[in-house]
Amino acid sequence: MELSADGSRLFLLYGERLVVRDVDSGAERTIVSDLVGDERHFVLSLDGRRVSLFRGKHLKVWDTSTGSLVRLWTSDGGICKAHPR
C-alpha cells in the first residue's frame, strides 16, 4: 500500500490487481489486472503519475491515470534495454 505524495490517491494490491483509490470519494480503478507470482511489490513515482513493477527480467511501468503500459525494460545478462510503448 502506498499513498500519493499529495495524499489524494491510495495504491493497493488486491490479489492479482493493483488498484488506485481516490481518498476523498472512495472511487477505485484497476491499473494492472494480471499480477502473478512475485509481482507483489510496486514503486510509485514521486509525482504519482507512474507505477512500476519488477518481475523476472522485466521492469514494467504504467501510467496511473490511464492504466496503460508506458515502458518496458528487459534485462539481458545484467544490461537493461528500454522498450517505449
LINVEN-V718617 format. One record per pair of residues at least 12 apart in sequence whose C-alpha atoms are under 8 Angstrom apart, sorted by the first residue. I is the first residue (numbers start at 0). J is the second residue. D is the distance in Angstrom with one decimal. If there is no record, write none. Layout:
((I J D) (I J D))
This chain:
((0 12 6.7) (1 43 7.5) (3 43 7.6) (3 45 7.7) (3 46 7.5) (3 47 5.6) (4 45 6.6) (4 46 6.7) (4 47 6.9) (6 22 7.5) (7 21 6.1) (7 22 5.3) (7 23 7.1) (8 20 5.5) (8 21 4.7) (8 22 5.4) (9 21 6.5) (9 22 6.5) (12 39 7.3) (14 34 7.8) (15 32 5.9) (15 33 5.5) (15 34 4.5) (15 35 6.2) (16 29 6.6) (16 30 7.4) (16 31 5.5) (16 32 4.4) (16 33 6.3) (16 34 6.0) (17 29 6.0) (17 30 5.6) (17 31 5.1) (17 32 6.5) (17 34 7.7) (18 30 5.4) (18 31 7.1) (19 63 7.8) (29 66 7.3) (30 61 7.6) (30 63 6.4) (30 65 7.5) (30 66 4.4) (30 67 7.6) (31 66 6.7) (37 54 6.6) (38 52 6.5) (38 53 6.7) (38 54 5.9) (40 52 6.5) (40 53 7.7) (41 53 7.5) (47 63 7.2) (48 62 5.9) (48 63 5.3) (48 64 6.9) (49 61 5.5) (49 62 4.8) (49 63 5.4) (50 62 6.7) (50 63 6.5) (56 73 5.6) (56 74 5.0) (56 75 7.4) (57 71 6.8) (57 72 5.6) (57 73 4.7) (57 74 6.4) (58 71 5.8) (58 72 5.0) (58 73 6.6) (59 71 4.7) (59 72 6.5) (68 84 6.6) (69 83 6.2) (69 84 4.9) (70 82 5.9) (70 83 4.7) (70 84 5.5) (71 83 6.4) (71 84 7.4))
